[in-house]
Amino acid sequence: MSEKIERIKTLILGSGPAGYTAAIYAARADLKPIMYTGMEPGGQLTTTTEVDNFPGYPEGIDGPTMMVQLQQQAERFGTEVRIGMATSVDFSDEIGGIHKVTIDDAKVVEAETVIISTGATAKYLGIPSEQRLRGGGVSACAVCDGFFYKGQDVAIVGGGDTAAEEASYLANICRKVTMLVRKDHMRASKAMQHRVNSLENIELRYNSEVDEVLGEQVVEGLRIVNNQTGEKDEIAITGFFVAIGHKPNTDIFVGQLEMDDTGYLITHGKSTKTSKPGVFASGDVQDKEYRQAVTAAGTGCMAALDAERYLATIEAPEEVS
Ligand SMILES: Cc1cc2nc3c(=O)[nH]c(=O)nc-3n(C[C@H](O)[C@H](O)[C@H](O)COP(=O)(O)OP(=O)(O)OC[C@H]3O[C@@H](n4cnc5c(N)ncnc54)[C@H](O)[C@@H]3O)c2cc1C
């Protein structure tokens, strides 16, 4: 590695709603933030055409446009946005210590504070028809996209708590929800199973897997295979929801920061503080509960305020009570 070292006040990793909101606040607080966008500039919302639930857009907005506007807002106050990916980190244990982050295996950035907003990636089944129809009726977020299928028939795949939660959410909006569970039972908690079973418009199909999502431009149906008998049948639907889990983008923080057993970063109390002083986490990377743009943006704001307060304590400790 030809190592070039740069020393800065605030480094932001990730360019989704959390990262850009952190950048807006950090830049306005004169922390001179530098952001590395990662491999998906703009984050998850760049993969969706309609965002109808972010406050302030009465007509809705398409995801890529919203993210360009957030970038412009962050740059207006002086955020430097760079293309690049953090490939390893060496965080200090000391209050006031310097954190080292390697970018693209080539350059080291030394930062007094780091805001991690690297998000989480929805898992998909990986079959070609599902990938082809992403944005054409295939979605990994029922809370985000369920509304577009109001009064229609949809299907959801997954057997955990999130799938059960999302199936119940869809049942309130849609005419019928077919829930496909790969095993002969659900992994969801008993309470969630009870909720799903109590909703008359949810049809549960066990030992069932998706053979193919049907439709050319948009979802028109599903071919389902029974993994015990090999029997196949088709159902007509307009929306297909995948709820088989998310993977937080935290591999490079293993051994550096506290995580839960599924890899989400743990933040402390009502703050964005991680297990290392001066390192903060915001957005989906630390939130497996809500995973929405507005909640990500909210915690991005919190992370910048936490970073500003942390820097104030190390720069003028005697003034802090
Ligand atoms: C199809 C779809 C539709 C959705 N629709 C809606 C909706 O309508 N309304 C809503 O509120 N929410 C919606 N969501 C959820 C919403 O997109 C997320 O909750 C939100 O984007 C999370 O923001 P974030 O900033 O935490 O992370 P993300 O948006 O996931 O961004 C993560 C960022 O981190 C970067 N990154 C990752 N690893 C690294 C690294 N090592 N170094 C540097 N950068 C890195 C990535 O490149 C990316 O820029 C949708 C999600 C999907 C998938």
The ligand as an ORCA input file, in Angstrom:
! r2SCAN-3c Opt
* xyz 0 1
  C     -36.197     -0.856     -2.551
  C     -36.225     -0.019     -1.309
  C     -37.195      0.966     -1.172
  C     -37.221      1.744     -0.041
  N     -38.179      2.717      0.049
  C     -38.219      3.493      1.140
  C     -39.217      4.515      1.256
  O     -40.054      4.697      0.365
  N     -39.198      5.264      2.384
  C     -38.291      5.067      3.399
  O     -38.333      5.803      4.383
  N     -37.359      4.102      3.320
  C     -37.300      3.318      2.225
  N     -36.367      2.326      2.151
  C     -35.441      2.136      3.277
  C     -34.343      3.209      3.207
  O     -33.771      3.186      1.922
  C     -33.283      2.975      4.262
  O     -33.875      2.906      5.537
  C     -32.266      4.113      4.265
  O     -31.698      4.286      2.975
  C     -31.151      3.864      5.273
  O     -30.267      4.917      5.176
  P     -28.756      4.796      5.658
  O     -28.169      6.136      5.427
  O     -28.685      4.220      6.999
  O     -28.067      3.699      4.712
  P     -28.104      3.353      3.165
  O     -29.123      4.113      2.405
  O     -28.132      1.880      3.125
  O     -26.677      3.833      2.673
  C     -25.506      3.195      3.092
  C     -24.325      3.882      2.456
  O     -23.126      3.354      3.013
  C     -22.181      3.176      1.980
  N     -21.197      2.186      2.458
  C     -21.352      0.883      2.747
  N     -20.180      0.341      3.130
  C     -19.267      1.343      3.107
  C     -17.864      1.426      3.395
  N     -17.157      0.367      3.789
  N     -17.231      2.642      3.246
  C     -17.929      3.741      2.852
  N     -19.254      3.709      2.577
  C     -19.903      2.531      2.686
  C     -23.015      2.761      0.779
  O     -22.299      2.986     -0.429
  C     -24.213      3.692      0.952
  O     -23.930      4.945      0.359
  C     -36.280      1.542      1.011
  C     -35.303      0.543      0.880
  C     -35.264     -0.213     -0.262
  C     -34.192     -1.271     -0.413
*
